[in-house]
Amino acid sequence: MKLNIKERIRNEYVHGYIKNGQRIMPTLDDLIEKHNVASSTTYRYSSKEGWKEQRKSFSKQLTDQYDQKQLTTIKHKLSGNMRIRQTNIPKHLQHLPRKNLKSLLYLFGKTV
């Protein structure tokens, strides 16, 4: 098997590829058929070089990055909802505790 074909198969197996905006994670059998290579040789390289472990590690990294992004988005939304903008608060109510202000603003249909 040529080195560039082997590397292409390894990269597609470990990292997948993007198609129509979604990541596709093909099986080794899919890639063997796609590239028309010997299955025994491909499985030997995969086993010898630890492609399965590399794939698991890459998938975990993707999941961790996605989770971190989602957490940041949620924190941002929560912090935005918790802030009361002074411009939305009538002057004669600005001395009240924030908890009471949020309740009052909600009752009168003001955004918080």
N, C-alpha and C positions, 0 to 999 in steps of 0.2 A: 504494500500500500504506500502510495506517495505521501511524503511528509505533509504537504499542503492539504491533501484530502483528509488525512488523519487529524490534523489540527482543526479543520473545518468541522468534522464530525464531533470532535471533542468539545469545541466551543458551542456548537448547536445543542449538544447534549447537556453540558454543564450550565450554560447561560440561557439556553432557549433562543428564541428570536421573536421579534415583534411582527405581527400580521394583523392588519385592520385595527390597530390600536391596542391589541391584547398580546400578552406574552404567551407564546406557545412553547411548551416543554415536551419535545418529542421523545419517544422511547428509542432505545438503541436499534430495535427492529425497524422502526420507521426510518431512521437515518441510514441503516444498512440498505434498505430498499431504495431510498431516495438517491443515494450515491452509488448504488450498484457495486458494493464491495463485499468481500468474503466475511461472513458472520463470525467464523472462528477467529480470524485475525482481529476483527474489531473488538470482540469480547475479551480477547487476550490483552490487547492494549488497555482496554477499559479497566480490567482487573489489576493489571500490573501498575498502572498509573493512578489508580484510585479515583476514577471519574465519578463514581456513585457518591463518594464522600465529598468530593468537590461540589457536586450538584446540591447535596444537602446543605452544605455550608453556604453556598450562594443563595439558595432559597431562604435560609434563615436570615441572611443579611437583608434580602429584599423585604421579608416580613418585618424585621426590626425597623427598617427605614420607613415602611408604610405605617407601622404602629406609632413611631415617633412623630411622623407628619400629622397623623390623626389626632394624637394627644395635643400637639401644638395648636391645631385648628380648634379643638374643643376648649382649650385653655383661653385662646384668644376670644372665642365667642362668649365664654363665661365672664371673662374680665370686662368685655364690652357691655354685657347685660348688667353687671354689678355696678358700673359707673353711672352716677347721676350727673348729668351735665348741668352746671349752674345756670345756663341760659334757659333751661326748662323749668326752673324753680322760681315761683313768684318771690319777690324780695321779702315779703312779710312772713314767708314760711322757711327761709333759708337757715334760721337758727335751730330748727327741729332736728332731732337725730335722724340719720339717714334711713333707718328702718321705717320710721313714721313717714318720712318724705316719700319713700317708695310706695307705701300704701296709699297715701293721699294722691299722688300722681296717677297711680293706677285707677283710682276711683274717678278721677276727672279726665281720664283718657289721654293723659300726657305720656310721651315716650320716656322711658327710663334708660 
